[in-house]
Amino acid sequence: MAWRGVTAIALAAVVGGCANVRNEPRNVSVASVAQAAEVGREDAQHDDELLVGISFSGGGTRAAAFAHGALLEMERTRLPGNRGSLLDKLDFVSGVSGGSVTAAYYGLKKRAALQDFRERFLLKNAEEKINTQISFVNLSRALGGGINDSEQFPKWLDDNLFEGATFAAFRAQRRPRIWINASDIYNRTTFVFGATAFRAICSDLNSYKLSDAVAASAAVPVVFAPVVLKTFPDQCKSKLPEWIVRARQNRAASPMLRAFADAIGRYNDGSMPYIKLLDGGLVDNFGLSGFTIARLSSDTPFGPMTEAQAVKTRRVMFLVIDAGRGPSGDWVKTVEGPAGVDLIMAASDTAVDSGVRASFTAFDSVMQEWQKEVVRWRCGLTAAQRKKYGAPANWNCRDIKFFVGRVGFDQLGEERATQLQAIETRFKLPADQVDALISAGSDALRTNATFQSFLGSMGRAPGRPVAPEPNEPAPPPAAVSMALPPKPQ
């Protein structure tokens, strides 16, 4: 999310008398080591031959609407063999900033979210309680930590969308697992609102509000002061997972894995009484770090899958639904520039885009290696092990394929992509732009080469529409594609 006018306050370093913005922690402790061990505990997720994960990028309402369109398309996609909708097979959803709103609401309401998310969030002005005015008072507040505290935006989210729901709601349903991502600005690593972090800080994840996590994921620097979590190392003395200890001691460990492990270690050992969180896009605007770390931290060839899952799984698909910003500005046409706000935004966009390219490259590499390791492990199983883990008689140890891809504006043709890129990454948009983004999310996923290859590998003809199964309710209608207005000047 980017508010260029508001970001101009970063230039006002000469303003004195800063008014500090103080955000109090909203997380609470657990009472014992036993309770800490139970934080976020869930049964293994998928139990069929498909493993499907998606991540929603940051980008305000623009990203939220594009992600919503992708979910609608997954609901319309019927699997061969009367196996229902692809949406039923969704195992993991990761969200960053604007994408975290869609991820959290879908995780809370499941299919019902597809029916009312447009009206309850996408068409509303989520900035109405956020202070975005440029004034000397706001300049002072910005230099004191941020213009807005962590009260108003979460309250708006609860009043309009989440209704006070906490992470306990995610445990009521087995599928999918939802990851909300923020940035730990001290350790400069991703922060996933999940079991690993909350066990380490001895805090109760189940009582933490979804609205607060989403607000942390979308907390743009300067516009918002950092969201704060308190650690409680003296109250439970929880033991760190072995993979955290190994990663911290292994100098050859992946830099991403080691940075995350170091952060978890600091949360747990008492050296960080408070964790300060901002927009997840600062570290990873694709929301892939959690997936990558989950695989890198495993000490088995098949982890984080179980043995039975690794035997049964035949198709794995991970897609990034990317509504990120493209190049902008006209300062490349002159010798001068960029300057002022354009310079700040260019530097920020460069850092974010460089980060997402690196995170996607790392993720793709890890997934390719994971497929090879799973195949080697499967093909090394004895007959007794195959029987133990549920392999059918005609089982082929090499029959497992991974599909990793990105779904973005640029895959819809130059003219349409240009129109979509012109939409601001704010939390308020006109209805015609919202509908254009929803339609684009659906079209971009349906025509995506990786998505079509995945469907084709299961025997479904690419691009062929499939009618709903008998006695099954029809999916929600597609959003109407509407022309976008000219790019704002």
C-alpha positions in Angstrom: 0.0 0.0 0.0 1.4 3.4 -0.8 0.1 6.9 -0.1 2.5 9.2 -2.0 1.1 12.4 -0.6 1.3 11.2 3.0 4.7 9.8 2.5 5.9 13.3 1.8 6.0 13.8 5.6 9.2 11.9 5.6 10.9 15.0 4.1 9.9 17.1 7.0 12.8 16.2 9.2 13.2 19.9 10.3 9.9 19.8 12.3 10.4 19.8 16.0 8.3 18.9 19.0 7.5 15.4 18.0 4.4 13.9 19.5 5.1 10.2 20.2 2.5 7.6 19.2 2.3 4.9 21.8 0.8 1.5 20.8 0.2 -0.8 23.8 0.6 -4.6 23.2 -2.7 -6.4 22.8 -1.4 -10.0 23.2 -1.7 -11.9 26.5 0.5 -14.5 28.1 -0.1 -18.2 28.6 0.2 -19.5 32.1 2.5 -22.5 31.7 4.9 -24.4 29.4 2.2 -26.9 28.7 -0.2 -24.2 27.5 2.6 -22.7 25.4 3.1 -26.0 23.7 -0.6 -26.1 22.8 -0.6 -22.7 21.1 -1.8 -23.0 17.6 -1.7 -26.7 17.5 -3.5 -28.3 14.6 -3.9 -31.7 13.0 -2.2 -32.3 9.7 -4.0 -30.4 7.0 -4.5 -32.2 3.7 -5.3 -35.9 3.4 -5.8 -36.4 -0.3 -3.6 -36.4 -3.4 -3.6 -32.6 -3.8 -1.6 -30.0 -1.9 -2.7 -26.4 -2.9 -1.3 -23.1 -1.6 -1.8 -19.5 -2.7 -0.3 -16.3 -1.4 -1.9 -12.8 -1.8 0.5 -9.9 -2.3 0.3 -6.5 -0.7 -1.3 -3.5 -2.4 -4.3 -2.2 -0.5 -7.8 -2.7 -1.8 -6.3 -3.3 -5.3 -4.6 -6.5 -4.0 -7.6 -7.5 -1.9 -9.9 -7.3 -5.0 -7.5 -9.1 -7.3 -7.1 -11.9 -4.7 -10.9 -12.1 -4.3 -11.3 -12.6 -8.1 -8.8 -15.5 -7.9 -10.8 -17.2 -5.1 -14.0 -16.9 -7.2 -12.2 -18.6 -10.1 -11.0 -21.4 -7.8 -14.6 -21.9 -6.7 -15.7 -22.1 -10.4 -13.0 -24.6 -11.2 -14.5 -28.1 -11.0 -12.1 -31.1 -10.7 -12.6 -34.1 -12.9 -14.1 -37.3 -11.4 -16.9 -35.5 -9.5 -14.4 -34.2 -6.9 -16.1 -30.8 -6.5 -14.4 -27.4 -6.6 -10.7 -26.7 -6.4 -11.5 -24.3 -3.6 -12.3 -27.4 -1.4 -8.7 -28.5 -1.9 -7.1 -25.2 -0.8 -4.6 -26.1 2.0 -2.7 -22.9 2.7 -3.4 -19.2 2.2 -0.8 -16.6 2.9 -1.5 -12.8 2.9 0.4 -9.6 3.1 -1.0 -6.1 3.7 -4.1 -5.7 1.5 -3.9 -9.4 0.5 -4.0 -10.3 4.2 -7.6 -8.8 4.4 -8.8 -11.3 1.8 -6.8 -14.2 3.3 -8.1 -13.6 6.9 -11.8 -13.1 5.8 -11.8 -16.2 3.6 -10.2 -18.1 6.5 -12.9 -16.9 8.8 -16.0 -17.3 6.6 -14.9 -19.8 3.9 -17.4 -19.9 1.0 -19.6 -17.3 2.6 -16.8 -14.8 2.2 -17.2 -15.0 -1.6 -20.7 -13.8 -1.3 -20.3 -10.6 0.7 -16.6 -9.5 0.7 -17.2 -7.1 -2.1 -19.9 -5.2 -0.3 -18.5 -5.5 3.2 -15.0 -4.4 2.4 -14.0 -3.8 -1.2 -16.6 -1.1 -1.9 -16.1 0.6 1.4 -13.7 3.3 2.4 -11.3 1.6 4.8 -9.4 4.8 5.2 -12.3 6.8 6.7 -10.9 6.4 10.3 -7.3 6.8 9.2 -5.6 10.2 9.4 -4.1 10.9 6.0 -4.0 14.7 6.1 -0.8 16.6 5.6 -0.4 19.1 8.5 2.2 20.3 10.9 0.6 18.2 13.6 0.8 15.1 11.5 4.4 15.9 10.5 5.2 16.0 14.2 3.3 12.7 14.9 5.1 11.1 11.9 8.5 12.0 13.4 7.3 10.6 16.7 6.7 7.2 15.3 3.7 7.4 12.9 0.6 9.4 12.2 -1.9 6.7 13.2 -1.9 4.4 16.2 -3.1 0.8 16.2 -6.6 1.7 17.5 -8.7 3.0 14.6 -7.9 0.7 11.7 -8.5 -2.6 13.7 -11.7 -1.1 15.1 -12.9 -0.3 11.6 -12.0 -3.9 10.4 -14.0 -5.4 13.3 -17.0 -3.1 12.8 -17.2 -3.8 9.1 -15.6 -7.3 8.6 -14.2 -9.5 11.4 -16.7 -8.7 14.2 -14.1 -9.3 16.9 -13.0 -12.7 15.7 -9.7 -14.1 16.9 -7.3 -16.8 15.7 -9.3 -19.4 17.6 -11.8 -19.2 14.7 -9.2 -20.6 12.3 -9.0 -23.8 14.3 -12.6 -24.6 13.9 -12.0 -25.8 10.4 -9.2 -28.1 9.3 -8.7 -26.5 5.9 -7.1 -24.2 4.9 -4.3 -22.9 7.1 -4.1 -19.1 7.1 -0.9 -17.2 7.5 -0.9 -13.4 8.1 2.5 -11.8 7.5 4.0 -8.7 9.0 7.6 -7.4 9.2 9.7 -7.5 12.3 11.6 -4.3 11.8 14.3 -5.0 14.4 15.3 -8.4 13.1 14.4 -7.4 9.5 12.6 -10.6 8.9 9.1 -11.8 8.3 6.7 -12.3 11.2 4.0 -14.9 10.7 1.1 -14.8 13.1 1.2 -18.5 13.9 2.2 -21.1 16.4 6.0 -20.8 16.1 6.2 -17.2 17.1 3.5 -17.2 19.8 4.9 -20.3 21.5 8.3 -18.6 21.6 6.9 -15.5 23.3 4.6 -17.6 25.5 1.5 -15.8 24.3 -2.0 -16.9 23.6 -2.6 -16.9 19.8 -6.2 -18.1 20.1 -7.2 -14.9 21.9 -5.4 -12.5 19.4 -7.8 -10.6 17.2 -7.6 -11.1 13.4 -8.1 -7.3 13.0 -4.9 -6.6 14.9 -2.9 -9.0 12.9 -4.2 -7.6 9.6 -3.6 -4.1 10.8 0.0 -5.1 11.5 0.4 -6.7 8.1 -0.8 -3.4 6.5 0.9 -0.9 8.8 2.7 1.3 6.2 5.6 3.1 7.8 5.0 6.7 8.8 1.3 6.4 8.1 1.1 4.0 11.0 3.2 3.6 14.2 4.5 0.0 14.6 2.2 -2.6 16.1 3.6 -3.9 19.3 3.7 -7.4 20.8 4.9 -8.2 24.3 7.1 -11.3 25.0 6.7 -13.3 28.2 9.9 -15.3 28.5 9.8 -15.5 32.3 6.3 -16.8 32.6 6.7 -20.2 30.9 10.3 -20.9 29.8 9.1 -22.7 26.7 11.7 -24.7 24.9 12.6 -23.7 21.4 12.1 -26.3 18.6 15.2 -28.2 17.7 15.2 -26.7 14.1 15.5 -23.2 15.6 18.6 -24.3 17.6 20.2 -26.0 14.7 19.6 -23.1 12.3 21.1 -20.6 14.8 24.2 -22.7 15.2 24.7 -23.6 11.5 26.7 -20.9 9.8 25.9 -22.5 6.4 22.2 -22.3 7.0 20.0 -20.3 4.5 20.2 -16.6 5.4 16.4 -16.5 5.4 16.1 -19.4 7.7 18.8 -18.2 10.1 17.5 -14.7 10.3 14.0 -16.1 11.2 15.5 -18.5 13.7 17.6 -15.7 15.3 14.5 -13.6 15.7 12.5 -16.5 17.4 15.5 -17.1 19.7 15.5 -13.4 20.7 11.8 -13.5 21.4 12.3 -16.4 23.7 15.4 -15.5 25.6 14.2 -12.3 27.1 16.5 -10.0 25.0 13.4 -8.5 23.2 10.7 -7.5 25.6 8.7 -6.0 22.7 8.4 -6.9 19.0 7.7 -4.0 16.6 5.8 -4.9 13.5 5.1 -3.0 10.3 3.8 -3.8 6.7 4.6 -7.3 5.7 5.6 -6.0 2.2 8.8 -4.4 3.7 10.3 -7.9 3.9 8.3 -10.1 1.5 5.4 -8.6 -0.5 4.6 -12.1 -1.9 4.1 -13.7 1.5 6.3 -16.7 0.5 8.8 -16.6 3.4 6.5 -18.7 5.6 6.3 -21.5 3.0 10.0 -21.4 2.4 10.9 -21.5 6.0 8.5 -24.3 6.7 10.3 -26.4 4.1 13.9 -25.3 5.0 13.3 -26.0 8.7 12.2 -29.6 8.1 14.6 -32.4 9.0 13.0 -35.0 6.7 12.9 -35.3 2.9 9.1 -34.9 2.9 8.5 -32.3 5.6 6.4 -30.3 6.4 4.2 -33.2 5.0 3.8 -36.3 7.0 4.9 -39.7 5.7 1.3 -40.6 4.8 0.8 -37.3 3.0 4.0 -37.6 1.1 3.0 -41.0 -0.2 -0.6 -40.0 -1.1 0.1 -36.6 -2.7 0.4 -36.5 -6.5 0.0 -32.9 -7.4 1.4 -29.8 -5.5 0.6 -26.2 -6.6 1.7 -22.9 -5.1 0.6 -19.7 -6.8 1.4 -16.1 -6.0 -1.6 -13.7 -6.7 0.5 -10.6 -7.4 -1.1 -7.1 -7.5 2.1 -5.3 -6.9 3.2 -2.0 -8.3 4.9 -1.7 -11.7 7.3 1.1 -12.7 5.8 4.6 -12.5 6.7 8.2 -12.8 8.0 10.3 -15.8 11.3 11.3 -14.3 13.2 8.9 -16.6 12.4 11.2 -19.5 14.5 14.0 -18.1 18.1 14.4 -16.9 16.7 15.7 -13.6 15.0 13.6 -10.9 13.7 11.8 -9.2 13.5 14.2 -6.2 11.4 14.6 -3.1 8.5 12.2 -2.8 9.3 10.5 -6.1 12.8 9.7 -4.8 11.5 8.3 -1.6 8.9 6.2 -3.4 11.4 5.0 -6.1 13.8 3.8 -3.4 11.0 2.1 -1.5 9.6 0.4 -4.6 13.1 -0.7 -5.6 13.7 -2.4 -2.3 10.2 -4.1 -2.2 10.5 -5.3 -5.8 14.0 -6.6 -5.3 12.8 -8.4 -2.2 9.9 -10.1 -3.9 12.0 -11.3 -6.9 14.5 -12.8 -4.4 11.8 -14.4 -2.3 10.1 -15.9 -5.4 13.4 -17.2 -6.8 14.3 -18.8 -3.4 10.9 -20.3 -3.1 10.9 -21.8 -6.6 14.4 -23.3 -6.0 13.3 -24.8 -2.6 10.2 -26.3 -4.2 12.1 -27.9 -7.0 14.6 -29.4 -4.6 11.7 -30.6 -2.4 10.1 -32.5 -5.3 13.4 -34.3 -6.0 13.8 -35.2 -2.3 10.3 -36.5 -2.0 10.7 -38.6 -5.1 13.9 -40.1 -3.8 12.3 -40.9 -0.5 9.2 -42.4 -2.0 11.2 -44.6 -4.4 13.4 -45.8 -1.5 10.4 -47.2 0.5 10.1 -50.9 1.2 7.0 -52.8 0.5 6.1 -52.9 4.1 6.6 -49.1 4.4 4.4 -48.5 1.3 1.7 -50.5 2.9 2.1 -48.8 6.2 1.7 -45.3 4.7 -1.3 -46.3 2.5 0.2 -46.6 -1.0 -2.3 -48.3 -3.4 -1.3 -51.4 -5.4 -0.6 -49.5 -8.6 1.3 -46.7 -6.9 4.1 -45.0 -8.9 6.8 -43.5 -6.6 7.6 -40.9 -9.3 4.1 -39.7 -9.9 4.3 -36.4 -8.0 4.6 -33.1 -9.7 5.1 -29.6 -8.4 3.6 -26.5 -10.0 4.9 -23.1 -8.9 3.8 -19.9 -10.6 2.8 -16.2 -10.3 -0.5 -14.7 -11.4 -0.2 -11.0 -12.3 -1.5 -8.0 -14.2 1.1 -8.4 -16.9 -0.3 -11.7 -18.0 -3.5 -10.0 -19.2 -2.1 -8.1 -22.2 -0.3 -4.8 -22.3 -3.4 -2.5 -22.6 -5.3 -4.1 -19.7 -2.2 -4.4 -17.6 -1.5 -0.7 -18.0 -5.0 0.2 -16.9 -4.8 -2.1 -13.9 -1.4 -0.7 -12.9 -2.8 2.8 -12.9 -5.1 1.9 -10.0 -3.8 3.3 -6.7 -2.7 1.0 -3.9 -5.0 2.5 -1.3 -7.7 1.2 0.9 -10.5 3.0 -0.9 -11.3 2.6 -4.6 -14.4 3.4 -6.8 -16.7 0.6 -7.6 -15.7 0.3 -11.3 -12.1 -0.2 -10.4 -13.0 -2.8 -7.8 -15.0 -4.8 -10.3 -12.3 -4.5 -12.9 -9.8 -5.9 -10.4 -12.1 -8.8 -9.4 -12.6 -9.7 -13.0 -8.9 -9.4 -13.7 -8.1 -11.8 -10.8 -10.5 -14.4 -12.2 -9.3 -14.0 -15.8 -5.6 -14.0 -14.9 -5.9 -17.2 -12.9 -8.0 -19.0 -15.4 -5.6 -18.3 -18.3 -2.4 -18.7 -16.2 0.0 -21.2 -17.8 1.0 -22.8 -14.5 -2.6 -23.2 -13.4 -3.6 -24.7 -16.8 -0.7 -27.2 -16.6 -1.8 -28.2 -13.1 -5.4 -28.9 -14.2 -4.2 -30.6 -17.4 -2.0 -33.0 -15.3 -5.1 -34.2 -13.6 -6.9 -35.0 -16.9 -8.9 -31.8 -17.2 -8.7 -30.2 -20.6 -7.1 -26.7 -20.2 -9.5 -23.8 -20.5 -12.6 -26.0 -20.9 -15.5 -24.8 -18.6 -16.9 -27.5 -16.4 -20.5 -27.4 -15.2 -21.3 -27.7 -11.4 -21.9 -31.1 -10.2 -25.6 -32.2 -9.9 -27.3 -30.9 -6.8 -24.4 -28.6 -6.1 -25.2 -24.8 -5.8 -24.0 -22.7 -8.6 -20.9 -20.6 -7.8 -21.2 -16.8 -7.4 -21.4 -14.9 -10.7 -18.3 -13.4 -12.1 -17.7 -9.8 -11.5 -18.5 -7.6 -14.5 -15.5 -6.4 -16.3 -15.6 -2.6 -16.6 -13.3 -0.1 -18.3 -10.9 1.7 -16.1 -10.6 5.5 -16.0 -7.5 7.1 -17.3 -4.5 7.0 -15.0 -4.7 9.8 -12.4 -2.3 12.7 -13.1 
